[in-house]
Amino acid sequence: MRPNGIALENGGNVLLAHMGDTDGGIYRLHEDGRLDPVALTVEGQAMPPTNFVVQDNTGRIWITVSTRKTPRASDYRAAANTGFIAVIEPGENDARIVADGLGYTNECVIDEARGELWVNETFARRVTRFQMNGFESKEVDLSEPSVVCEFDAGTYPDGIALDSEGHAWITSIVSNRIIRVSPDGLQ
């Protein structure tokens, strides 16, 4: 197990995104130290190395896979487009892809109040925002992708958080910076 992304669950458990060399998945680490698989497949296929995990208020688990390429380093390029976002509905153990063709998908953040999901596409050097449809239903979906901002050479968005005003705070690997991005894309 090679944990990369982690997310705290209500009740004290921790979700872990497994970023193995060739395999991935989501696991639950219990308070007593037990480790159980949550989902090891996406649409019936073995899950590729998994970058990030976050749980929304409905109990739905959102994951990102940076690339389908092995080794992952072969997709460290601006034209990367094999990353995706998937969701695991409560009680399910097979993820469903809700956004595909992304440029090395990294962290994502959910803005439930505005019905949006923001995601960093690290090697495409951009932040993309999706509209969330059917959030309260079992078949949530993402639509209307829009590029919020693009970054110059040397800036690779990695971590992301939203503040109460809807601004994204982005960490950049390589350039070792924190960047504030407004909802309209101004840096």
N, C-alpha and C positions, 0 to 999 in steps of 0.2 A: 504494500500500500504506500503510495507516494501522494500524500495530501497536498493540494495546492490551495483551492478556495475553501473557506470555512464559513459556516453560518450557524448562529445560535438559534435553537428552537425554544419555544415556551416549554417550561418543565425541566430545563437543564440539559437536554441532549444537544449534540452538535452534529451538523451535517458536514460531510467532507467530500470534496470533489477529488477524485483519484486521477492523477496525471501520470500514468505509467508510460513506459516507452512505446507500447503498442496498444494498450487497453486503458479504458477509463471506467467511470461509473460514479454513482453517488452512494455513500455509506453513512450510517448513523452510529455515532459514538455515544453510548449510554453513560450515565453518571457512574455506573459500577465498572466501567471499562470494557464492557461488551461492544463488539463491532459487528453490525449487521448490514448486509447490502439493502439499499432502498431501490435502486434501479441500475441494471447493468446493460440494458439494451435501449435502443432508440428505434422506434418503428420496427421492432422485431430483429434488428441487427445488433451485433456487439457494439457497445458504445466506444467511440474513439477516446483517446486521452482527454479528460474533462478538466477545463480550466477553472470554472467558477460556479458557485451555487448560492442562491438566496431564496428565502421563503417569504411569500406574501401573507397578508392577514387572513386569507381564506384557507391557508395550509398548503396551497399550491407551491411546488418547488420549480424554480426557474434555473436552468443551467446554460452555460456557454461551452462550446467546443471551438477552440481556436482554428483548427485545421483538421482535415481528414488525411493529410499527407503524413507519411512516415519515412524518415524521422521528421518531427515537427519543424526542425531548422530548415528543411528544404522549402518551407513556405514563408521564410523571413524575407518578404519582398513586397513592394508596393502593389503589385498586381494580384496579391493573394485574394482568393475568393471562395475558399472551401470551408469557411467557418459557419457556424449556425447557432441559433438560440432554440432551446427545446423546453418543454414544460412537462412536469409530472403531476398529474391530477391526484388529489388526496385518495388514498386507497389503491392507486395503480402502481405498477412496477416497471412499466415500459414508457419511456419518454416519447413525446410527439414534437416534431420539428414545427416551429411557428415562424421562423425567419431563417432564410438560407442564402448562401452566396456572399457571405460577409468576409471582410478583409482582415482576417486574424482576430476573431472575436475574443475580447477580454472581459473585463468586469462589466456588469450591467446593474442598473438601479431602477426601481419601480417607484413611480410617483402615482400612488393610488388616487389621490385627490384630483389630479388632472387627467387621470386615465392614460398615462404614458409610461413607456419603458425607454430608457436611454442606454446606449451601449457604446463602449469604446472598440474601435476597429484599429488595433495597434499598428500593424504594418501598412494599412491603407492610410494611416495618420488622420483619422477623422472620428467624430462623434456623431452617431445617428440616433434619431428619436423615432419611435413607433407609437401609433395610437393603439390602445388596448380595446378590443371589442369583446363583449360578452363576459366582462370580468366577473360578474356574479353568477354566471352560468357554468356548466361543466365543460363547455367548448370555447374557452377563451382563445382569442386569436390576435395576431398583430397585423396591422395594415398601415398604409400611408407612410412608408419610411421617408424621412427627410434628413438630409445632412445638416446638422446644427452648425458645425464648423469643421474646417480642415486646417491642419497644422503644417508649418514649413518643415523642411528637412531638419532632422535632428530631434524633432519632437515626436514621441511615440506614446500615445495615451494608454495608460494601464489601469490604475484605480479610478473609481468615480463615486462621488457622493453628491446628494442634492441638499441645498439648504432650504429654509422655510420660504424663501422668496422665489424658488424655482431655478436658482443658479446652480450649475454643475461645478464641482471642484474636482479637477482632474490631476492625477499624478502622472508625471512623464518619466519613463525609464530613459536611460541614456543621458538626457539633458538634466536630470535630477531637479525638476521644477514642479511646483504646484501652480496650476492655471485655473482662474475663475472664468467660467463661460456663462454669459447671460442666456435666457431662454431664446433670444433672437440671434444668438451666435456670436455676439461681441465678446472679445477677450480683454 
